[in-house]
Amino acid sequence: MRFQLTDEQEALRAGVRALLARRFGPDALRAAVGRPGVLDRALWRELGAAGLFALRLPEAEGGAGGGLPEAVLAFEEAGRALLPGPLVATHLAAGEVAGAASGETVVTDVSGGLVEWLAQADVVRGDASGAVPVRSVDPLTPLHRAAKAARGATPAPDPVAVLLTAAEQLGGAARTCELAVAYARTREQFGRPIGAFQAVKHLCAQSLVRVETARAAVYAAAVTADRLDIATARLLADEAAVRGARDCLQVHGGMGFTWESEVHLFLKRAWVRTHRAGLNTYGDDTLAEDLLSGTA
């Protein structure tokens, strides 16, 4: 089966990328890092006005009437830009929580035992009573751990949340691949671009393979909405995001760990996302359950 984006989908992706480049470019990203735990409400409302949260709502309810494929494209761009905030939770709440679709209301939820942006959220879906703050490796994602998680009682993940998280991971993986290739072309050692050395070539090539493999899986899952396809997409996207960011850091060397660089932020966000929407065992557990049932 061949998957090809329609003209409308291409325009959606280009529009979201242009909006984020204008509204949340490198300078805005660094400014956000300097204000940990503070959500840009003006940006959130602008995302709502652009239709990010209401993308899958029917037109009769004020939405764009899109489906999962369109949402995946938009969230891939959000991941590529390292856009902060409980995007997935607010998107899923559109049509159910007043103000979520327009970006006037920030919604978070309890998933995988971790609650993102609890202090900044207007609405929390799920039981976050007794939640305690935990140190987040990602300066752009403040976290709390729900009390139920400590007792091993966490809600079943929403497959759509899992898929949209995979789309964000895909976007981050694609961006770190681009950053690695760009740096390998311009950074010189021994009078040659480091991209001329075989070890660096392999890192960049392997990153690209992981990105394209994950992209095929994520896009396919958006079309089928099958739980096994979603589980597979999540596993591949998590691997592409984490390993891609690590390899990008390897290509950059010490420069990648500096605050002047965004590379380390992608790795930190990838780590945090692996624990969203059902922890990083969702894909393994879903596929293992299906294999043991004898239906695979």
Helices and strands as residue ranges (DSSP letters): H 7-23, H 26-33, H 41-50, G 59-61, H 68-80, H 87-93, E 107-111, E 114-116, E 123-125, E 132-134, E 143-145, H 147-150, H 159-186, E 188-189, E 192-193, G 194-196, H 198-224, H 227-252, G 253-257, H 263-273, H 282-293
